[in-house]
Amino acid sequence: MTKGKRNDNDGQYTTLPYAQLKSEAWRSLSGAAVKVWLELHTRFNGGNNGNVRLSMNEAVKALGISKGTAQRAFIELEEKGFIALQNPGNWYHRKAHEWRLTTKRMQTAKGVQVATHDWQSWRAKTRGGPPEYPSPSPMGPPRNPRPVSGSTREPVKAISKARLGTKVGH
């Protein structure tokens, strides 16, 4: 085998660039989301980006996860910019969603569209405000104390039956 050439017996593969692996978006993915992402890439053949199909039921069977977990994984991948919905599916016509992988280029009628890499712009949300202004401490903004209105209440003292003059003794 000559240097630099790939052996056809190796089969198809996908690349995982260090920039992606070390990104905040990738490191925050759940295990199920990574599995769904890899499964979507096994269905990409080099020319079908934007038409990559993987239904919820197929993901459940292929990956051994529940329907709820599969649904959360698709949502997570879409929110973090790793996939984008091109054509919504239809349950009644038994048609799966068609996804676009943002890490791959896409062939369109107008030519080749470069990979968008939407995951690069994703940032984790902070509790104290937008991600570009993270709060210095885990505490939220200071809150005003509630105004006290009305009279103060005194605790009620319990009256035992012995003090009322009843005979206690069984």
Residue pairs with C-beta under 8 A, 6 or more apart in sequence:
1 7
12 42
12 45
14 38
14 41
14 42
14 44
19 120
20 26
20 103
20 119
23 119
23 120
23 122
24 122
24 123
24 124
25 80
25 81
25 82
25 119
25 120
25 122
26 119
28 80
28 124
29 37
29 76
29 77
29 80
29 82
30 72
30 73
30 76
32 63
32 65
32 69
32 70
32 72
32 73
33 72
33 73
33 76
33 77
33 80
33 82
35 63
35 65
35 73
36 54
36 59
36 63
36 70
36 73
36 74
36 77
37 77
37 82
37 83
39 54
39 59
39 62
39 63
40 52
40 54
40 83
40 99
40 101
41 101
43 52
43 53
43 54
44 52
44 101
44 104
47 107
49 100
49 101
49 104
49 105
49 106
49 107
50 86
50 98
50 99
50 100
50 106
50 107
50 108
51 86
51 87
51 98
52 98
52 99
52 100
52 101
53 89
53 96
53 97
53 98
53 99
54 96
54 97
54 99
55 89
55 96
55 97
56 67
56 70
56 71
56 74
57 67
58 96
59 65
59 70
59 73
59 74
60 66
60 67
60 70
63 70
65 73
74 83
74 97
77 83
78 84
78 85
79 122
80 119
80 122
81 102
81 117
81 118
81 119
81 120
81 121
81 122
82 101
82 102
82 103
82 118
82 119
83 99
83 100
83 101
83 102
84 99
84 100
84 102
84 116
84 118
85 97
85 98
85 99
85 100
86 98
86 99
86 100
87 97
87 98
88 97
89 95
89 96
89 97
89 98
100 106
101 115
102 115
102 116
102 117
102 118
102 119
103 115
103 117
103 119
104 115
105 112
105 113
105 114
105 115
106 112
106 113
106 115
107 113
123 131
123 132
124 131
125 131
126 133
126 134
126 135
127 135
127 138
127 140
128 134
128 135
128 140
128 141
129 135
135 141
161 168
162 168
